[in-house]
Amino acid sequence: NAQTNIGGLLNLLQLSSQYQVKHFLYVSSADVFGDLKGIMGEDDVPQPSQGQGGSHYFQAHCLLNWKRDNGLPATVVRLPQVYGPGQQPASGPLARFFTAAVRHKPITVNIAENRPTQLLYVEDAVYGIYDVVDRGYTEDIIHIASDELVAWQDIMTRCQSFMEMPELENMLQAEREEFWLPQLSNERSKRELGWTQKHKALDNLQATY
């Protein structure tokens, strides 16, 4: 719950300052921008809705306040939806979709009017985070995000070529979390880290499945 998350974060921050940690990274998500449309940059003001987006925003806010007050080198790394082998069923809509297919069970997909979103393969996400550490990048916020936008239908079309599809029940209005997330700009990570996306958004779906 939120109280446990904030309490755990504060403990980590206190220990990090006590032991003079060289760099504290907090991995956040595009969900801090709620239902905002357009391309969100690092300097855009988040407008999270309830749930994980609000939790991610509040924890990052606490971290950056601690950074300013205590001099702890820290960076918030925001990611879009990340996918790859080994994900747990609760890791997101794509993981739940594959789990339903393996178990031959129906699944409800919150497609949010099929708006496109960014998908980032886990290897690209890891290399982006590594670049932040390796280059000693300690600015407040950096986005590691895909160059591409994909819609749920794009994923369905690709998956049909290698798997038996689960029964889908579509919901146009998402109740809490959905396939769609706001789009993150990756211009800063390209310019200041030299990071580039190496994997096309849909090329590793079969390996993930």
Secondary structure, DSSP 4 states (H G I P E B T S, - for coil): -HHHHHHHHHHHHHHHHHTT-S-EEEEEEGGGGTT--SEEPTTSPP---TTHHHHHHHHHHHHHHHHHHH---EEEEEE-EEE-TT--GGG-HHHHHHHHHHHT--EEEE-GGG--B-EEEHHHHHHHHHHHHHTT--SSEEE---S--B-HHHHHHHHTTTSPPPPEEEESS-SS--S--PEEP-HHIIIII-----S-TTTTHHHH-
